Amino acid sequence: MTNSSVLAEPAPHPAAEEPRAATRPLLPTVVAPTLFRRNLMDRQDPFETSGVGQPDFTVSGSYKLPPEISAQQLADEIRAEIHASLVRGCVAGAEVEIVDFDDARVKGEPPRRFVVTRTRTARKTPVNVNAYFQPYGEHLFYSVRSYTVPRLNLSKLLQTIWMLMLVLSPILIPYVGKLAMGAAQNRASAAMGASFGAPSEGSEGGFGMGMGGMSDNSGAEEGSGGSDDGFSMAPIIFLVGLAVVFRKTLRALLSGDPPSIALRKQFPGELGAGSFDDDDVIAFFKTNLDLTLEAISQVLERHGIDTKALRAIIQNLQTINVNTGGGEIVGAVFGGSGNSASGAVTA
């Protein structure tokens, strides 16, 4: 089957689209491998800091391939086709990249290669879609996952801070009290020193008694060194508690997110700031998913593989918007002679 809908090389945007060539797209440049799982605060999953997963716009499945077709070559061809299709037809300003993710703790495993599309809506809501293809024996597995970063849930953030302070209060309250007492004593000592700065005749004895009393108090404090050692651990315990509670925020910060986005990823609220933002997010996901699945179908059909179920999913995605209660709206697609769209939406 001749491909008549793909450019030889991706164009910036379809605004001034030229006649489409019948040649296959070239494999785009691959971004340098991104390492994850390097330390305690690093990501445990490559898309852990992507935001809130959107199951209504998630597709996964596998196709059993004929013996003469290389699953690896087919995966590369599909990625190139998707990249060209998204660069040409997706939202203006969206970034489309081929990205390798390498697990630093698993030696000898090749990086997992994804087509990653990122953008922000007019109301600054980050959204991204990640398409993945992996050969497994005679099968080609694929997965398309969608994520968004909703607004900050301020009440949940404040509740988390309150609970943290409540748990650590037996340590923090005495520590803060001791700091306040120390500051008050320093001020009192400074005031006393100022008042005795120019002693008059006959006041030397009183000055000596005052200094003697102060030295007695400091000696008593020196004798309580064990208590001071315990108090010195309070800031460390507090910082450890912060790191544990806000570990997802720290991982997002280490991944390059600004603090506002990092907090939104750990404490997400509602999807948008109004119906316009909701519509923008859904429109991006539908457009991206439609272009991605269409590109997959075209490559499979070029190799004589049946895509009937995948075509049904594309049609459902175009015409119906149904909340399936958390399930995958487009279902899971399985290849071979028994293609089915398990869970796909029906009219």
Phi, psi and omega in degrees: 000130183276134179273114183247015185232021183230135177285154175296323176225145183299137174265158184299319184192154187281008184300319179241057187291133178266167176306137187276138181278161181263010180269160180279150181289149175282149179292123183289167179295139180265129177295147180306143183306136177260118181276143173219169186061051180263333181206184185297327183263007178275165181295141175269343178223142184301334182248022180298325182260020180282337181125208182269123178295145181246093184297336179291345179233047179236133179232139173212149180179185179211153177234130173279127187258150173298153183302329184282353182258128177278122180297323181293315178295323178294319178298317178298320180294320179294318179300316179297320180295317180295316180302312180297319182292318182288320179297323181282320192245357185275186184296138178300134180090352178288145177265128178237119184223154168261117188237135173261134175244125186242123178282112185292340184266351180248104185280143175085351179275132179293153178298151175270127187258129182234152164264114186248126178241125181232147173197178174229144177286175178299337179258025170065032174267115179290137175224150177206151179230135184234119180254133188227140180223130185218124175290136173227094182064237179274002183251154171244113178270142175222153180211135176236116184244141182241141181223152173218161180242097182291180177293161181291132173273090187297321181296321178292322178297312180295323178296320178296317179296318180298315180295321178296315179295324180294317180293322184268002183301323178301338178263318187287320184297309176300324181294314179295321177299318180294321177296320180294318178296319179297320178295320179295319179296322179295318178296319179296319179295321179295320179294320179294320179296324179292321181292332178260013184295325180233078186291142176272174180296139179083358181260001182295325180295315179297321180296319179295319179296320180297315181294324179296319179297321180293321180292328176296319180295319181293327177294322178296323180291325179295332180287347181257042182297327180298321179294320179297321178299320179294319180293329182294341179277347184302313179298323180295315179298320180296316180294321177297318177299318177299317182296323180289314184290322183254033183296323179294322176296317179297319179297320177294321178296318179292339177276358176105004180282146171291160183304321182297317179289322180299318178292322179296328180287328178274329183236069182284144176254220177291161186302307188229181177263018182151176185296329180298316181293320177300316180295320180297318180295312181296320179298320179295314181297316181296316180296313182296314182294321178298313180295322180294311181293325177296319178295319177299314181300317182298318180292316180297319180293328176299332181261013175076023181263135183292131180235029184302313182293322179294322176296324178295322178296317179300318180296316178298320180297325181287325193253341188229141173236103186234135174271115184266017178073037177097351178279171180284120187294329183258359173078178177253134185251130179242139189269196182080197183289342182256041179306136176209156176248078183294119180086003180293152184283143176239154182289000000 
